[in-house]
Amino acid sequence: MLRTRLSICRKKVSYRTEADALAIVFASGLPLRPYRCDRCLQFHLTSRRKGKRVPRMASVVTG
Ligand SMILES: [Zn+2]
């Protein structure tokens, strides 16, 4: 299970259900993934990439 620091939890937006979180992901079009937080037991969104640094240029959305 993904451990979440309390400080991170409090900074993040939380969603009551995974469906709520997914709705935000689809609406944003960003590569985000909902996960259950073991601090607040609600869902937060996290970036899908695994600790891989992405150069600034790559984060520019085109089209
Ligand atoms: Zn949380």
N, CA, C, O and the ligand as a Tripos MOL2 file, in Angstrom:
@<TRIPOS>MOLECULE
protein
  253   251    64     0     0
PROTEIN
NO_CHARGES

@<TRIPOS>ATOM
      1 N           0.8470   -1.2100    0.0000 N.3       1 MET1
      2 CA          0.0000    0.0000    0.0000 C.3       1 MET1
      3 C           0.8690    1.2420    0.0000 C.2       1 MET1
      4 O           1.9560    1.2770    0.5770 O.2       1 MET1
      5 N           0.3620    2.2330   -0.6530 N.am      2 LEU2
      6 CA          1.1050    3.4740   -0.7650 C.3       2 LEU2
      7 C           0.9750    4.2730    0.5270 C.2       2 LEU2
      8 O          -0.1260    4.6170    0.9580 O.2       2 LEU2
      9 N           2.0980    4.5540    1.1190 N.am      3 ARG3
     10 CA          2.0930    5.3480    2.3390 C.3       3 ARG3
     11 C           2.0640    6.8330    1.9820 C.2       3 ARG3
     12 O           2.7720    7.2900    1.0850 O.2       3 ARG3
     13 N           1.2580    7.5440    2.6810 N.am      4 THR4
     14 CA          1.1620    8.9740    2.4250 C.3       4 THR4
     15 C           1.5330    9.7480    3.6820 C.2       4 THR4
     16 O           1.0270    9.4760    4.7700 O.2       4 THR4
     17 N           2.4070   10.6970    3.5150 N.am      5 ARG5
     18 CA          2.7580   11.5390    4.6580 C.3       5 ARG5
     19 C           1.5750   12.4410    5.0000 C.2       5 ARG5
     20 O           0.8540   12.9040    4.1160 O.2       5 ARG5
     21 N           1.3930   12.6730    6.2610 N.am      6 LEU6
     22 CA          0.2750   13.5020    6.6920 C.3       6 LEU6
     23 C           0.3620   14.9000    6.0790 C.2       6 LEU6
     24 O          -0.6560   15.4890    5.7150 O.2       6 LEU6
     25 N           1.5780   15.4230    5.9670 N.am      7 SER7
     26 CA          1.7300   16.7650    5.4070 C.3       7 SER7
     27 C           1.2840   16.8000    3.9460 C.2       7 SER7
     28 O           0.7190   17.7860    3.4740 O.2       7 SER7
     29 N           1.5530   15.6940    3.2420 N.am      8 ILE8
     30 CA          1.1390   15.6100    1.8540 C.3       8 ILE8
     31 C          -0.3730   15.4710    1.7790 C.2       8 ILE8
     32 O          -1.0350   16.1100    0.9610 O.2       8 ILE8
     33 N          -0.8940   14.6390    2.6350 N.am      9 CYS9
     34 CA         -2.3360   14.4200    2.6740 C.3       9 CYS9
     35 C          -3.0730   15.7350    2.8570 C.2       9 CYS9
     36 O          -4.0500   16.0110    2.1620 O.2       9 CYS9
     37 N          -2.6040   16.5350    3.7850 N.am     10 ARG10
     38 CA         -3.3190   17.7820    4.0950 C.3      10 ARG10
     39 C          -3.2170   18.7930    2.9730 C.2      10 ARG10
     40 O          -4.0680   19.6740    2.8400 O.2      10 ARG10
     41 N          -2.1720   18.6670    2.1640 N.am     11 LYS11
     42 CA         -1.9980   19.6060    1.0480 C.3      11 LYS11
     43 C          -2.8580   19.2210   -0.1400 C.2      11 LYS11
     44 O          -3.2510   20.0720   -0.9370 O.2      11 LYS11
     45 N          -3.1450   17.9440   -0.2510 N.am     12 LYS12
     46 CA         -3.8310   17.4490   -1.4400 C.3      12 LYS12
     47 C          -5.3440   17.5800   -1.3320 C.2      12 LYS12
     48 O          -5.9230   17.6210   -0.2460 O.2      12 LYS12
     49 N          -5.9530   17.6440   -2.5060 N.am     13 VAL13
     50 CA         -7.4090   17.6020   -2.5610 C.3      13 VAL13
     51 C          -7.8260   16.1630   -2.3210 C.2      13 VAL13
     52 O          -7.2030   15.2390   -2.8430 O.2      13 VAL13
     53 N          -8.8610   15.9680   -1.5460 N.am     14 SER14
     54 CA         -9.3230   14.6080   -1.3080 C.3      14 SER14
     55 C         -10.7180   14.4080   -1.8900 C.2      14 SER14
     56 O         -11.5390   15.3240   -1.9430 O.2      14 SER14
     57 N         -10.9480   13.1840   -2.3200 N.am     15 TYR15
     58 CA        -12.2370   12.8190   -2.9110 C.3      15 TYR15
     59 C         -12.8210   11.6640   -2.1210 C.2      15 TYR15
     60 O         -12.1040   10.7590   -1.6950 O.2      15 TYR15
     61 N         -14.1090   11.7080   -1.9360 N.am     16 ARG16
     62 CA        -14.7460   10.6790   -1.1240 C.3      16 ARG16
     63 C         -14.6700    9.3080   -1.7620 C.2      16 ARG16
     64 O         -14.4790    8.3070   -1.0720 O.2      16 ARG16
     65 N         -14.8190    9.2580   -3.0710 N.am     17 THR17
     66 CA        -14.8070    7.9660   -3.7460 C.3      17 THR17
     67 C         -13.8260    7.9900   -4.9090 C.2      17 THR17
     68 O         -13.4330    9.0490   -5.3980 O.2      17 THR17
     69 N         -13.4410    6.7840   -5.3390 N.am     18 GLU18
     70 CA        -12.5380    6.6830   -6.4710 C.3      18 GLU18
     71 C         -13.2140    7.2440   -7.7300 C.2      18 GLU18
     72 O         -12.5630    7.8320   -8.5930 O.2      18 GLU18
     73 N         -14.5310    7.0450   -7.8090 N.am     19 ALA19
     74 CA        -15.2720    7.5480   -8.9660 C.3      19 ALA19
     75 C         -15.1960    9.0670   -9.0490 C.2      19 ALA19
     76 O         -15.0550    9.6300  -10.1350 O.2      19 ALA19
     77 N         -15.2870    9.7200   -7.9140 N.am     20 ASP20
     78 CA        -15.1720   11.1760   -7.8820 C.3      20 ASP20
     79 C         -13.7980   11.6050   -8.3940 C.2      20 ASP20
     80 O         -13.6750   12.5370   -9.1890 O.2      20 ASP20
     81 N         -12.7710   10.9030   -7.9190 N.am     21 ALA21
     82 CA        -11.4100   11.2360   -8.3220 C.3      21 ALA21
     83 C         -11.2150   10.9940   -9.8140 C.2      21 ALA21
     84 O         -10.5920   11.7990  -10.5060 O.2      21 ALA21
     85 N         -11.7510    9.8780  -10.3020 N.am     22 LEU22
     86 CA        -11.6050    9.5500  -11.7260 C.3      22 LEU22
     87 C         -12.2990   10.5860  -12.6060 C.2      22 LEU22
     88 O         -11.8160   10.9100  -13.6910 O.2      22 LEU22
     89 N         -13.4180   11.0980  -12.1410 N.am     23 ALA23
     90 CA        -14.1310   12.1070  -12.9070 C.3      23 ALA23
     91 C         -13.2480   13.3350  -13.1090 C.2      23 ALA23
     92 O         -13.2520   13.9520  -14.1750 O.2      23 ALA23
     93 N         -12.4900   13.6800  -12.0680 N.am     24 ILE24
     94 CA        -11.5820   14.8160  -12.1610 C.3      24 ILE24
     95 C         -10.4540   14.5210  -13.1370 C.2      24 ILE24
     96 O         -10.0600   15.3810  -13.9250 O.2      24 ILE24
     97 N          -9.9290   13.2800  -13.0800 N.am     25 VAL25
     98 CA         -8.8430   12.8940  -13.9710 C.3      25 VAL25
     99 C          -9.2910   13.0240  -15.4230 C.2      25 VAL25
    100 O          -8.5870   13.6040  -16.2500 O.2      25 VAL25
    101 N         -10.4650   12.4800  -15.7250 N.am     26 PHE26
    102 CA        -10.9510   12.5260  -17.1050 C.3      26 PHE26
    103 C         -11.2060   13.9580  -17.5460 C.2      26 PHE26
    104 O         -10.9300   14.3220  -18.6890 O.2      26 PHE26
    105 N         -11.7280   14.7620  -16.6460 N.am     27 ALA27
    106 CA        -12.0210   16.1500  -16.9750 C.3      27 ALA27
    107 C         -10.7380   16.9320  -17.2330 C.2      27 ALA27
    108 O         -10.7120   17.8230  -18.0820 O.2      27 ALA27
    109 N          -9.6730   16.6000  -16.5010 N.am     28 SER28
    110 CA         -8.4270   17.3540  -16.6260 C.3      28 SER28
    111 C          -7.6100   16.8920  -17.8230 C.2      28 SER28
    112 O          -6.8610   17.6770  -18.4050 O.2      28 SER28
    113 N          -7.7500   15.6190  -18.1930 N.am     29 GLY29
    114 CA         -6.9580   15.0850  -19.2890 C.3      29 GLY29
    115 C          -5.5050   14.8540  -18.9080 C.2      29 GLY29
    116 O          -4.6730   14.5730  -19.7710 O.2      29 GLY29
    117 N          -5.1950   14.9690  -17.6260 N.am     30 LEU30
    118 CA         -3.8310   14.7680  -17.1600 C.3      30 LEU30
    119 C          -3.6010   13.3050  -16.7790 C.2      30 LEU30
    120 O          -4.5400   12.6000  -16.4080 O.2      30 LEU30
    121 N          -2.3430   12.8500  -16.8730 N.am     31 PRO31
    122 CA         -2.0310   11.4490  -16.5370 C.3      31 PRO31
    123 C          -1.9830   11.2310  -15.0300 C.2      31 PRO31
    124 O          -0.9250   10.9560  -14.4640 O.2      31 PRO31
    125 N          -3.1300   11.3570  -14.3980 N.am     32 LEU32
    126 CA         -3.1890   11.2060  -12.9500 C.3      32 LEU32
    127 C          -3.8600    9.8960  -12.5760 C.2      32 LEU32
    128 O          -4.6160    9.3210  -13.3590 O.2      32 LEU32
    129 N          -3.5740    9.4390  -11.3820 N.am     33 ARG33
    130 CA         -4.1260    8.1760  -10.9310 C.3      33 ARG33
    131 C          -4.6570    8.3450   -9.5040 C.2      33 ARG33
    132 O          -3.9460    8.8520   -8.6370 O.2      33 ARG33
    133 N          -5.8790    7.9310   -9.2610 N.am     34 PRO34
    134 CA         -6.4040    8.0090   -7.9030 C.3      34 PRO34
    135 C          -5.8140    6.9120   -7.0280 C.2      34 PRO34
    136 O          -5.5760    5.8010   -7.5020 O.2      34 PRO34
    137 N          -5.5810    7.2070   -5.7790 N.am     35 TYR35
    138 CA         -5.1530    6.1720   -4.8450 C.3      35 TYR35
    139 C          -5.7980    6.4380   -3.4940 C.2      35 TYR35
    140 O          -6.0890    7.5820   -3.1460 O.2      35 TYR35
    141 N          -6.0140    5.3800   -2.7470 N.am     36 ARG36
    142 CA         -6.6050    5.5100   -1.4290 C.3      36 ARG36
    143 C          -5.5460    5.9380   -0.4360 C.2      36 ARG36
    144 O          -4.4860    5.3210   -0.3320 O.2      36 ARG36
    145 N          -5.8370    6.9720    0.2740 N.am     37 CYS37
    146 CA         -4.8980    7.4910    1.2620 C.3      37 CYS37
    147 C          -5.1000    6.7660    2.5800 C.2      37 CYS37
    148 O          -6.2290    6.6130    3.0450 O.2      37 CYS37
    149 N          -3.9960    6.3170    3.1860 N.am     38 ASP38
    150 CA         -4.1520    5.5950    4.4480 C.3      38 ASP38
    151 C          -4.1790    6.5410    5.6530 C.2      38 ASP38
    152 O          -4.2130    6.0950    6.8000 O.2      38 ASP38
    153 N          -4.1640    7.8200    5.3870 N.am     39 ARG39
    154 CA         -4.2990    8.8030    6.4650 C.3      39 ARG39
    155 C          -5.7560    9.2120    6.6560 C.2      39 ARG39
    156 O          -6.3050    9.1530    7.7560 O.2      39 ARG39
    157 N          -6.3660    9.6280    5.5410 N.am     40 CYS40
    158 CA         -7.7290   10.1480    5.6400 C.3      40 CYS40
    159 C          -8.7500    9.1770    5.0660 C.2      40 CYS40
    160 O          -9.9560    9.4110    5.1470 O.2      40 CYS40
    161 N          -8.2570    8.0750    4.4810 N.am     41 LEU41
    162 CA         -9.1210    7.0480    3.9030 C.3      41 LEU41
    163 C          -9.9940    7.5780    2.7680 C.2      41 LEU41
    164 O         -11.0130    6.9830    2.4170 O.2      41 LEU41
    165 N          -9.5770    8.6950    2.2090 N.am     42 GLN42
    166 CA        -10.2490    9.1770    1.0170 C.3      42 GLN42
    167 C          -9.2770    9.0280   -0.1500 C.2      42 GLN42
    168 O          -8.2000    8.4540    0.0090 O.2      42 GLN42
    169 N          -9.6460    9.5350   -1.3000 N.am     43 PHE43
    170 CA         -8.7860    9.3700   -2.4690 C.3      43 PHE43
    171 C          -8.0870   10.6720   -2.8270 C.2      43 PHE43
    172 O          -8.6680   11.7560   -2.7680 O.2      43 PHE43
    173 N          -6.8110   10.5270   -3.2040 N.am     44 HIS44
    174 CA         -6.0500   11.6540   -3.7250 C.3      44 HIS44
    175 C          -5.6090   11.2770   -5.1270 C.2      44 HIS44
    176 O          -5.7160   10.1240   -5.5470 O.2      44 HIS44
    177 N          -5.1100   12.2810   -5.8430 N.am     45 LEU45
    178 CA         -4.5780   12.0080   -7.1780 C.3      45 LEU45
    179 C          -3.0670   12.0910   -7.1520 C.2      45 LEU45
    180 O          -2.4910   12.9550   -6.4900 O.2      45 LEU45
    181 N          -2.4320   11.1890   -7.8750 N.am     46 THR46
    182 CA         -0.9790   11.2120   -7.9750 C.3      46 THR46
    183 C          -0.5800   11.0800   -9.4230 C.2      46 THR46
    184 O          -1.3240   10.5370  -10.2410 O.2      46 THR46
    185 N           0.5990   11.5790   -9.7350 N.am     47 SER47
    186 CA          1.0990   11.4650  -11.0960 C.3      47 SER47
    187 C           1.4380   10.0250  -11.4070 C.2      47 SER47
    188 O           1.9140    9.2910  -10.5410 O.2      47 SER47
    189 N           1.1960    9.6180  -12.6380 N.am     48 ARG48
    190 CA          1.3680    8.2170  -13.0040 C.3      48 ARG48
    191 C           2.8230    7.8200  -13.1460 C.2      48 ARG48
    192 O           3.1680    6.6580  -12.9310 O.2      48 ARG48
    193 N           3.6900    8.7700  -13.5080 N.am     49 ARG49
    194 CA          5.0940    8.4140  -13.7260 C.3      49 ARG49
    195 C           5.7660    8.0050  -12.4160 C.2      49 ARG49
    196 O           5.4730    8.5450  -11.3500 O.2      49 ARG49
    197 N           6.6670    7.0440  -12.5250 N.am     50 LYS50
    198 CA          7.3110    6.4790  -11.3460 C.3      50 LYS50
    199 C           8.6840    7.0840  -11.0950 C.2      50 LYS50
    200 O           9.6940    6.5760  -11.5820 O.2      50 LYS50
    201 N           8.7150    8.1400  -10.3530 N.am     51 GLY51
    202 CA          9.9760    8.7220   -9.9120 C.3      51 GLY51
    203 C          10.9500    9.0710  -11.0140 C.2      51 GLY51
    204 O          12.1380    9.2770  -10.7660 O.2      51 GLY51
    205 N          10.4500    9.1370  -12.2170 N.am     52 LYS52
    206 CA         11.3280    9.4620  -13.3310 C.3      52 LYS52
    207 C          11.2540   10.9540  -13.5930 C.2      52 LYS52
    208 O          10.1750   11.5170  -13.7750 O.2      52 LYS52
    209 N          12.4170   11.5840  -13.6070 N.am     53 ARG53
    210 CA         12.4120   13.0280  -13.8140 C.3      53 ARG53
    211 C          12.0500   13.3730  -15.2410 C.2      53 ARG53
    212 O          12.5930   12.8100  -16.1910 O.2      53 ARG53
    213 N          11.1450   14.2880  -15.3740 N.am     54 VAL54
    214 CA         10.7530   14.7280  -16.7000 C.3      54 VAL54
    215 C          11.2700   16.1540  -16.9110 C.2      54 VAL54
    216 O          10.9960   17.0450  -16.1060 O.2      54 VAL54
    217 N          12.0080   16.3590  -17.9820 N.am     55 PRO55
    218 CA         12.4860   17.7160  -18.2710 C.3      55 PRO55
    219 C          11.3220   18.6830  -18.4320 C.2      55 PRO55
    220 O          10.2300   18.2970  -18.8480 O.2      55 PRO55
    221 N          11.5700   19.9340  -18.0990 N.am     56 ARG56
    222 CA         10.4910   20.9200  -18.1560 C.3      56 ARG56
    223 C           9.8000   20.9550  -19.5080 C.2      56 ARG56
    224 O           8.5790   21.0900  -19.5880 O.2      56 ARG56
    225 N          10.5960   20.8300  -20.5810 N.am     57 MET57
    226 CA         10.0080   20.9190  -21.9120 C.3      57 MET57
    227 C           8.9400   19.8430  -22.1340 C.2      57 MET57
    228 O           7.9500   20.0600  -22.8320 O.2      57 MET57
    229 N           9.1670   18.6850  -21.5240 N.am     58 ALA58
    230 CA          8.2580   17.5630  -21.7420 C.3      58 ALA58
    231 C           6.9020   17.7850  -21.0860 C.2      58 ALA58
    232 O           5.9160   17.1350  -21.4330 O.2      58 ALA58
    233 N           6.8690   18.7140  -20.1330 N.am     59 SER59
    234 CA          5.6080   18.9290  -19.4440 C.3      59 SER59
    235 C           4.7200   19.9350  -20.1790 C.2      59 SER59
    236 O           3.5760   20.1730  -19.7910 O.2      59 SER59
    237 N           5.2640   20.5130  -21.2360 N.am     60 VAL60
    238 CA          4.4710   21.4620  -22.0060 C.3      60 VAL60
    239 C           3.4800   20.6870  -22.8720 C.2      60 VAL60
    240 O           3.8660   19.8410  -23.6790 O.2      60 VAL60
    241 N           2.2540   20.9780  -22.6960 N.am     61 VAL61
    242 CA          1.2190   20.2920  -23.4580 C.3      61 VAL61
    243 C           1.0150   21.0060  -24.7860 C.2      61 VAL61
    244 O           0.8100   22.2190  -24.8440 O.2      61 VAL61
    245 N           1.0770   20.2180  -25.8420 N.am     62 THR62
    246 CA          0.8670   20.8030  -27.1640 C.3      62 THR62
    247 C          -0.4300   20.2890  -27.7680 C.2      62 THR62
    248 O          -0.9660   19.2590  -27.3610 O.2      62 THR62
    249 N          -0.9050   21.0180  -28.7250 N.am     63 GLY63
    250 CA         -2.1170   20.6230  -29.4120 C.3      63 GLY63
    251 C          -3.3420   21.0300  -28.6250 C.2      63 GLY63
    252 O          -4.4660   20.7750  -29.0570 O.2      63 GLY63
    253 ZN         -5.2230   11.7640    2.6750 Zn       64 ZN64
@<TRIPOS>BOND
     1     1     2 1
     2     2     3 1
     3     3     4 2
     4     3     5 am
     5     5     6 1
     6     6     7 1
     7     7     8 2
     8     7     9 am
     9     9    10 1
    10    10    11 1
    11    11    12 2
    12    11    13 am
    13    13    14 1
    14    14    15 1
    15    15    16 2
    16    15    17 am
    17    17    18 1
    18    18    19 1
    19    19    20 2
    20    19    21 am
    21    21    22 1
    22    22    23 1
    23    23    24 2
    24    23    25 am
    25    25    26 1
    26    26    27 1
    27    27    28 2
    28    27    29 am
    29    29    30 1
    30    30    31 1
    31    31    32 2
    32    31    33 am
    33    33    34 1
    34    34    35 1
    35    35    36 2
    36    35    37 am
    37    37    38 1
    38    38    39 1
    39    39    40 2
    40    39    41 am
    41    41    42 1
    42    42    43 1
    43    43    44 2
    44    43    45 am
    45    45    46 1
    46    46    47 1
    47    47    48 2
    48    47    49 am
    49    49    50 1
    50    50    51 1
    51    51    52 2
    52    51    53 am
    53    53    54 1
    54    54    55 1
    55    55    56 2
    56    55    57 am
    57    57    58 1
    58    58    59 1
    59    59    60 2
    60    59    61 am
    61    61    62 1
    62    62    63 1
    63    63    64 2
    64    63    65 am
    65    65    66 1
    66    66    67 1
    67    67    68 2
    68    67    69 am
    69    69    70 1
    70    70    71 1
    71    71    72 2
    72    71    73 am
    73    73    74 1
    74    74    75 1
    75    75    76 2
    76    75    77 am
    77    77    78 1
    78    78    79 1
    79    79    80 2
    80    79    81 am
    81    81    82 1
    82    82    83 1
    83    83    84 2
    84    83    85 am
    85    85    86 1
    86    86    87 1
    87    87    88 2
    88    87    89 am
    89    89    90 1
    90    90    91 1
    91    91    92 2
    92    91    93 am
    93    93    94 1
    94    94    95 1
    95    95    96 2
    96    95    97 am
    97    97    98 1
    98    98    99 1
    99    99   100 2
   100    99   101 am
   101   101   102 1
   102   102   103 1
   103   103   104 2
   104   103   105 am
   105   105   106 1
   106   106   107 1
   107   107   108 2
   108   107   109 am
   109   109   110 1
   110   110   111 1
   111   111   112 2
   112   111   113 am
   113   113   114 1
   114   114   115 1
   115   115   116 2
   116   115   117 am
   117   117   118 1
   118   118   119 1
   119   119   120 2
   120   119   121 am
   121   121   122 1
   122   122   123 1
   123   123   124 2
   124   123   125 am
   125   125   126 1
   126   126   127 1
   127   127   128 2
   128   127   129 am
   129   129   130 1
   130   130   131 1
   131   131   132 2
   132   131   133 am
   133   133   134 1
   134   134   135 1
   135   135   136 2
   136   135   137 am
   137   137   138 1
   138   138   139 1
   139   139   140 2
   140   139   141 am
   141   141   142 1
   142   142   143 1
   143   143   144 2
   144   143   145 am
   145   145   146 1
   146   146   147 1
   147   147   148 2
   148   147   149 am
   149   149   150 1
   150   150   151 1
   151   151   152 2
   152   151   153 am
   153   153   154 1
   154   154   155 1
   155   155   156 2
   156   155   157 am
   157   157   158 1
   158   158   159 1
   159   159   160 2
   160   159   161 am
   161   161   162 1
   162   162   163 1
   163   163   164 2
   164   163   165 am
   165   165   166 1
   166   166   167 1
   167   167   168 2
   168   167   169 am
   169   169   170 1
   170   170   171 1
   171   171   172 2
   172   171   173 am
   173   173   174 1
   174   174   175 1
   175   175   176 2
   176   175   177 am
   177   177   178 1
   178   178   179 1
   179   179   180 2
   180   179   181 am
   181   181   182 1
   182   182   183 1
   183   183   184 2
   184   183   185 am
   185   185   186 1
   186   186   187 1
   187   187   188 2
   188   187   189 am
   189   189   190 1
   190   190   191 1
   191   191   192 2
   192   191   193 am
   193   193   194 1
   194   194   195 1
   195   195   196 2
   196   195   197 am
   197   197   198 1
   198   198   199 1
   199   199   200 2
   200   199   201 am
   201   201   202 1
   202   202   203 1
   203   203   204 2
   204   203   205 am
   205   205   206 1
   206   206   207 1
   207   207   208 2
   208   207   209 am
   209   209   210 1
   210   210   211 1
   211   211   212 2
   212   211   213 am
   213   213   214 1
   214   214   215 1
   215   215   216 2
   216   215   217 am
   217   217   218 1
   218   218   219 1
   219   219   220 2
   220   219   221 am
   221   221   222 1
   222   222   223 1
   223   223   224 2
   224   223   225 am
   225   225   226 1
   226   226   227 1
   227   227   228 2
   228   227   229 am
   229   229   230 1
   230   230   231 1
   231   231   232 2
   232   231   233 am
   233   233   234 1
   234   234   235 1
   235   235   236 2
   236   235   237 am
   237   237   238 1
   238   238   239 1
   239   239   240 2
   240   239   241 am
   241   241   242 1
   242   242   243 1
   243   243   244 2
   244   243   245 am
   245   245   246 1
   246   246   247 1
   247   247   248 2
   248   247   249 am
   249   249   250 1
   250   250   251 1
   251   251   252 2
@<TRIPOS>SUBSTRUCTURE
     1 MET1         2 RESIDUE 1 A MET
     2 LEU2         6 RESIDUE 1 A LEU
     3 ARG3        10 RESIDUE 1 A ARG
     4 THR4        14 RESIDUE 1 A THR
     5 ARG5        18 RESIDUE 1 A ARG
     6 LEU6        22 RESIDUE 1 A LEU
     7 SER7        26 RESIDUE 1 A SER
     8 ILE8        30 RESIDUE 1 A ILE
     9 CYS9        34 RESIDUE 1 A CYS
    10 ARG10       38 RESIDUE 1 A ARG
    11 LYS11       42 RESIDUE 1 A LYS
    12 LYS12       46 RESIDUE 1 A LYS
    13 VAL13       50 RESIDUE 1 A VAL
    14 SER14       54 RESIDUE 1 A SER
    15 TYR15       58 RESIDUE 1 A TYR
    16 ARG16       62 RESIDUE 1 A ARG
    17 THR17       66 RESIDUE 1 A THR
    18 GLU18       70 RESIDUE 1 A GLU
    19 ALA19       74 RESIDUE 1 A ALA
    20 ASP20       78 RESIDUE 1 A ASP
    21 ALA21       82 RESIDUE 1 A ALA
    22 LEU22       86 RESIDUE 1 A LEU
    23 ALA23       90 RESIDUE 1 A ALA
    24 ILE24       94 RESIDUE 1 A ILE
    25 VAL25       98 RESIDUE 1 A VAL
    26 PHE26      102 RESIDUE 1 A PHE
    27 ALA27      106 RESIDUE 1 A ALA
    28 SER28      110 RESIDUE 1 A SER
    29 GLY29      114 RESIDUE 1 A GLY
    30 LEU30      118 RESIDUE 1 A LEU
    31 PRO31      122 RESIDUE 1 A PRO
    32 LEU32      126 RESIDUE 1 A LEU
    33 ARG33      130 RESIDUE 1 A ARG
    34 PRO34      134 RESIDUE 1 A PRO
    35 TYR35      138 RESIDUE 1 A TYR
    36 ARG36      142 RESIDUE 1 A ARG
    37 CYS37      146 RESIDUE 1 A CYS
    38 ASP38      150 RESIDUE 1 A ASP
    39 ARG39      154 RESIDUE 1 A ARG
    40 CYS40      158 RESIDUE 1 A CYS
    41 LEU41      162 RESIDUE 1 A LEU
    42 GLN42      166 RESIDUE 1 A GLN
    43 PHE43      170 RESIDUE 1 A PHE
    44 HIS44      174 RESIDUE 1 A HIS
    45 LEU45      178 RESIDUE 1 A LEU
    46 THR46      182 RESIDUE 1 A THR
    47 SER47      186 RESIDUE 1 A SER
    48 ARG48      190 RESIDUE 1 A ARG
    49 ARG49      194 RESIDUE 1 A ARG
    50 LYS50      198 RESIDUE 1 A LYS
    51 GLY51      202 RESIDUE 1 A GLY
    52 LYS52      206 RESIDUE 1 A LYS
    53 ARG53      210 RESIDUE 1 A ARG
    54 VAL54      214 RESIDUE 1 A VAL
    55 PRO55      218 RESIDUE 1 A PRO
    56 ARG56      222 RESIDUE 1 A ARG
    57 MET57      226 RESIDUE 1 A MET
    58 ALA58      230 RESIDUE 1 A ALA
    59 SER59      234 RESIDUE 1 A SER
    60 VAL60      238 RESIDUE 1 A VAL
    61 VAL61      242 RESIDUE 1 A VAL
    62 THR62      246 RESIDUE 1 A THR
    63 GLY63      250 RESIDUE 1 A GLY
    64 ZN64       253 GROUP 0 **** ****
